Amino acid sequence: MRTVLVAVLFAASGAALAQSADVGLVNLVSGDVTYAPASGAPGKVQPFMRVRDGDRFDLPAGAQLRIILFAAARQERWTGPASFRASAKASEPLAGKPAEVTNLPATAPQRIARVPDLLTNAKLGGIQVRGGISPRQQASLDQQGAVREARKVYEQIRAQFPSDDITPELYLYSALHEYLLYDEMKIVVADMLRKQPENDELRKLESWVRSRVR
């Protein structure tokens, strides 16, 4: 009996963990958009917020929300009035107009998924470079090919997405951050701010990147 009880509790715990797993990222929010998690208190949607499996989103008339789903490598663009429930492969429409969907290259979501951590890292003051090789030298020795490939993917995404969408820049920023290319990151952040000048999170990121440029 005890073994059966432990197995049931373990299965329930696993289901709860799966339900709360991160499945995506808020790429853009405009208007008073709210969300209600599968467990926990509801709240107002914030830029670059993580999206979890089972989150319900509610958009009033005129509001807009874009989310990137990592496993599905796709972006969903929702306009209010609408409601939907997020899931790993595709969100479930609950009310209103279905989402407009744009597919991403398979390699893009992995880097975009790092964006919330990169923003938090910037707010906390960033990281220190170890060793005697500068970020620019390290990239020139070891990572030129990877950066070139990232730029190809960036151009591919940019050709697919609307001119006001920062998804291509988020991808490229994450790729450049891997090699601490602050001069180039500064240019990418400036491009994002031109597209979303009222985004406070991007302003904070710009300030941090400027502090890292030597």
C-alpha positions as CSV (number, residue, x, y, z in Angstrom):
1,M,0.0,0.0,0.0
2,R,2.8,2.4,1.0
3,T,4.6,1.6,-2.3
4,V,1.5,2.4,-4.3
5,L,1.0,5.7,-2.4
6,V,4.6,6.8,-3.0
7,A,4.2,6.0,-6.7
8,V,1.0,8.1,-6.9
9,L,2.6,11.0,-5.1
10,F,5.7,10.8,-7.4
11,A,3.5,10.8,-10.5
12,A,1.5,13.8,-9.2
13,S,4.7,15.6,-8.4
14,G,6.1,14.9,-11.9
15,A,2.8,16.1,-13.5
16,A,3.0,19.4,-11.5
17,L,6.6,19.9,-12.6
18,A,5.8,19.3,-16.2
19,Q,2.8,21.7,-16.0
20,S,5.0,24.5,-14.7
21,A,7.8,24.0,-17.2
22,D,9.0,27.0,-19.2
23,V,7.8,26.6,-22.7
24,G,8.3,30.1,-24.2
25,L,9.1,33.8,-23.8
26,V,7.0,37.0,-24.2
27,N,8.6,38.9,-27.0
28,L,6.2,41.9,-27.1
29,V,3.3,43.1,-25.0
30,S,1.1,46.1,-25.7
31,G,-1.9,47.0,-23.6
32,D,-3.2,45.7,-20.3
33,V,-2.5,42.0,-20.9
34,T,-2.9,39.6,-17.9
35,Y,-2.0,36.0,-17.3
36,A,-3.1,33.3,-14.8
37,P,-0.7,30.5,-14.1
38,A,-1.8,26.9,-13.7
39,S,-1.0,27.4,-10.0
40,G,-0.3,30.7,-8.3
41,A,-1.5,34.2,-8.4
42,P,-2.4,36.0,-11.7
43,G,-0.6,39.1,-12.8
44,K,0.1,41.6,-15.5
45,V,2.3,40.4,-18.4
46,Q,5.8,41.9,-18.6
47,P,8.2,42.1,-21.5
48,F,10.5,39.1,-21.7
49,M,8.5,37.2,-19.1
50,R,8.9,33.4,-19.2
51,V,5.8,31.5,-20.5
52,R,4.9,28.3,-18.7
53,D,2.9,25.4,-19.8
54,G,-0.8,25.9,-18.8
55,D,-0.5,29.7,-18.4
56,R,-3.8,31.5,-19.5
57,F,-3.5,34.9,-21.2
58,D,-6.3,37.4,-21.6
59,L,-6.0,40.3,-24.0
60,P,-8.5,43.2,-24.0
61,A,-9.5,44.9,-27.2
62,G,-6.6,46.6,-28.9
63,A,-3.9,44.7,-26.9
64,Q,-1.2,42.7,-28.6
65,L,1.0,39.9,-27.4
66,R,3.8,38.0,-29.1
67,I,5.2,34.8,-27.6
68,I,8.0,32.5,-28.8
69,L,7.4,28.8,-28.1
70,F,10.8,27.1,-27.8
71,A,10.0,23.4,-28.6
72,A,7.8,24.3,-31.6
73,A,10.3,27.0,-32.9
74,R,7.5,29.3,-33.6
75,Q,6.2,32.8,-32.7
76,E,2.5,33.5,-32.0
77,R,1.1,36.9,-32.4
78,W,-2.2,37.5,-30.5
79,T,-4.4,40.5,-30.8
80,G,-7.3,41.4,-28.4
81,P,-9.9,40.7,-27.6
82,A,-8.6,37.2,-27.1
83,S,-7.8,34.5,-24.6
84,F,-5.6,31.5,-24.9
85,R,-3.7,28.8,-22.9
86,A,0.0,28.3,-23.6
87,S,1.4,24.9,-24.4
88,A,4.8,23.7,-25.6
89,K,3.8,22.9,-29.2
90,A,1.0,25.4,-29.9
91,S,-1.2,27.6,-27.7
92,E,-4.9,26.7,-27.3
93,P,-7.3,29.5,-28.4
94,L,-10.1,30.0,-25.8
95,A,-11.8,33.1,-27.2
96,G,-11.3,35.6,-30.0
97,K,-9.2,35.5,-33.1
98,P,-6.5,32.8,-33.4
99,A,-2.9,33.7,-33.4
100,E,-0.8,34.6,-36.5
101,V,2.1,32.1,-36.5
102,T,5.6,32.6,-37.9
103,N,8.1,29.7,-37.8
104,L,11.6,30.1,-36.6
105,P,14.8,28.3,-37.7
106,A,15.3,25.2,-35.5
107,T,18.4,26.6,-33.9
108,A,17.0,30.0,-32.9
109,P,14.8,29.2,-29.9
110,Q,17.7,27.7,-27.9
111,R,19.5,31.0,-27.9
112,I,16.4,33.1,-27.5
113,A,15.5,31.0,-24.4
114,R,18.6,32.5,-22.7
115,V,17.3,36.1,-23.0
116,P,15.6,36.3,-19.5
117,D,18.8,35.1,-17.8
118,L,20.9,37.6,-19.8
119,L,18.6,40.4,-18.7
120,T,18.9,39.3,-15.1
121,N,22.6,39.0,-15.4
122,A,22.8,42.6,-16.8
123,K,20.7,44.0,-13.9
124,L,23.0,42.3,-11.4
125,G,26.1,43.8,-12.9
126,G,27.2,41.1,-15.4
127,I,30.2,38.8,-15.4
128,Q,33.9,39.3,-15.3
129,V,36.1,38.0,-18.1
130,R,38.7,35.5,-16.9
131,G,42.2,35.1,-18.2
132,G,44.4,37.3,-20.3
133,I,42.6,37.2,-23.6
134,S,40.2,40.0,-24.3
135,P,36.6,39.2,-25.5
136,R,37.5,40.6,-29.0
137,Q,40.7,38.4,-29.2
138,Q,38.9,35.3,-28.0
139,A,36.2,35.6,-30.6
140,S,38.8,36.3,-33.4
141,L,40.7,33.1,-32.5
142,D,38.0,30.6,-31.8
143,Q,34.5,31.7,-32.7
144,Q,34.5,33.6,-36.0
145,G,32.7,30.7,-37.8
146,A,30.0,30.4,-35.1
147,V,29.4,34.1,-35.3
148,R,29.1,34.1,-39.1
149,E,26.6,31.3,-38.9
150,A,24.6,33.2,-36.2
151,R,24.5,36.2,-38.5
152,K,23.2,34.0,-41.4
153,V,20.4,32.8,-39.1
154,Y,19.7,36.4,-38.0
155,E,19.3,37.5,-41.6
156,Q,17.0,34.6,-42.3
157,I,14.8,35.5,-39.3
158,R,14.8,39.2,-40.1
159,A,13.5,38.4,-43.6
160,Q,10.5,36.5,-42.2
161,F,9.4,38.9,-39.4
162,P,7.8,42.3,-39.5
163,S,10.1,45.3,-39.3
164,D,9.0,46.2,-35.7
165,D,9.7,42.7,-34.4
166,I,12.9,42.3,-32.2
167,T,13.0,38.5,-32.4
168,P,16.0,38.6,-34.9
169,E,17.9,40.9,-32.6
170,L,17.2,38.9,-29.5
171,Y,18.7,35.9,-31.3
172,L,21.8,37.7,-32.4
173,Y,22.3,39.4,-29.1
174,S,22.3,36.0,-27.3
175,A,24.8,34.6,-29.9
176,L,27.1,37.6,-29.5
177,H,26.9,37.4,-25.7
178,E,28.3,33.9,-25.8
179,Y,31.6,35.4,-27.0
180,L,31.3,38.7,-25.0
181,L,31.3,40.9,-28.2
182,Y,30.1,44.0,-26.4
183,D,30.8,46.4,-29.2
184,E,28.5,44.5,-31.5
185,M,26.0,43.8,-28.8
186,K,25.7,47.6,-28.3
187,I,24.7,48.0,-32.0
188,V,22.1,45.2,-31.7
189,V,20.5,46.7,-28.6
190,A,20.3,50.1,-30.3
191,D,18.5,48.4,-33.2
192,M,16.0,46.9,-30.7
193,L,15.4,50.3,-29.0
194,R,14.7,51.8,-32.4
195,K,11.9,49.3,-32.8
196,Q,10.6,49.5,-29.2
197,P,11.7,52.9,-27.8
198,E,9.4,52.6,-24.8
199,N,10.7,49.3,-23.6
200,D,12.3,49.9,-20.2
201,E,14.0,46.5,-20.1
202,L,15.8,47.3,-23.3
203,R,16.9,50.6,-21.9
204,K,18.4,48.9,-18.9
205,L,20.1,46.4,-21.2
206,E,21.5,49.3,-23.3
207,S,22.9,51.0,-20.2
208,W,24.6,47.7,-19.1
209,V,26.1,47.0,-22.5
210,R,27.5,50.6,-22.7
211,S,29.2,50.0,-19.3
212,R,31.0,46.9,-20.7
213,V,32.4,48.5,-23.9
214,R,36.0,49.3,-23.4
